[in-house]
């Protein structure tokens, strides 16, 4: 275990936390860094003390803006892309990072708090076909 996290498990050199462990640590000052792309994070969002939304596609450009004096729990949908983020941060010398194994899927399954915006629901049979489920109503100009 590192100095930031007294819980969790290591897998292939990455410190992992369950959603429950992550939520508990948020109450003690940890920050969730949601690395889902904007179109994936609008419908269901982590409801915790502090959440920073920083899509993985922008991490390399903006990682220095993240605090290095607080524990950061990287999260995504299921814990795969957030693992990539932790590997990236570790390679830049950050030791205050962990991956949320299971992501928002397990967070919701475990009954942890969510913010939802139904107008941002997605539908599609696979990731390559996701699109907004709700059609935005357009005002008729007459």
PyMOL commands that set and color helices and strands:
alter all, ss='L'
color gray80, all
select helices_A, chain A and resi 19-26+38-41+56-65+81-91+103-109+118-120+127-129
alter helices_A, ss='H'
color red, helices_A
select strands_A, chain A and resi 9-11+14-17+31-34+44-46+51-53+72-75+97-100+114-116+122-123+131-132
alter strands_A, ss='S'
color yellow, strands_A
deselect
rebuild
show_as cartoon
